[in-house]
Amino acid sequence: MNSHHEKLDALQQLLNERVLGTDDASFFLLIALLANGHVLIQGAPGIGKTTLAKTLADAVDCRFSRIQFTPDLLPSDILGYSMYRQGSDSFEFIGGPIFNNIVLADEINRTSPRIQSALLEAMNEHQVSIDGETHPLPAPFMVIATQNNLYASGTFPLPEPQLDRFLVSIEMRLPMPEKQIEILNLHAAGVDNDSVPVRKILTSADIIAMQKEVLKVGVLGKVQGYIVGICESARNNDGLWSGLSARASIALMRASQAAAFLDGRDVVYPDDVKRVTPAVLGHRLHSRSSTNLASSRSAVSEVLMATPVP
């Protein structure tokens, strides 16, 4: 095991310890980090969505910002603005919080789709265009967005173009009762994880190096055919509203490469594809019979069952 895998193991253990009962969520958070993608964490309030995202940011030695999305938020509050400097008789660009390596977009669905769309260019092209000028974002760059369950009071659904920018979506739920008891015991003993400093495990250079290694993980032709077959099955499934773009197939391949890399392998297996498919496609597909994420993921499971495995 090389040093990168040792650091990834330490980071995953930290995430699991910091927010109990989030093993799957921690796994997919690392998948997005390795695949140079963005994450949408969904669930009810108070189950650790923000804590999980902030723990990852604290464990990485890079620049971090948190944007609290509210109904009165403006695009300039996210992207920045140009300020006129009288002394120099010119405009100076003041970058917003988007100009950081890891950006936590907290409760992203509490602002309107118009404001949400301010993130589209940044997430897709890693740049921001303001007043006719293009400003590149730092590398690595990752958006971790949290949102409360859809149709909760004061929320707006994310538009499909916005959803498509997220590599994976994570559905967080209350942990099993035994984990809840463990959480109560920790609080009864006066243990407050939030007050314990998080040690730095990864650097920006580490992340960039690992992302390059992930791109080298082999995807054989049969596995590529399997990925395309899954997406085609989803498009042709009568139970789903499907507008899967080519970006979805690429996201599925990149997430599969990251899963293989996490497992210490240099080639993607079909099992890697099957494992990441619900997280990659779940937020991109909509069940015709229901609007909740669980129904969409159930339909994705049906798609996987209907797609021949090479």
Buried (B, 14 or more C-beta within 10 A) or exposed (E): EEEBBEBBBBBBEBBBEBBBBBEBBBBBBBBBBBBBBBBBBBBEEEBBBBBBBBBBBBBBBBBBBBBBBEEEBEBEBBBBBBEEEEEEEEEEBEBBBBBBBBBBBBBBBBBEEEBBBBBBBBBEEBEBEBEEEEBEBEEBBBBBBBBBBBEEEEBBBBEEEBBBBBBBBBBBBBBEEEEEEEBEEEEEEEEEBEEEEBEEBBEBEBBEEBBEBBBEBEBEEEBBEBBBBBBBBBBEBEBBEBEBEEEBBBBBBBBBBBBBBBEEBEEBBBEBBBBBBBBBBBBBBBBEEEEBBEBBBBBBBBBBEEBEBB
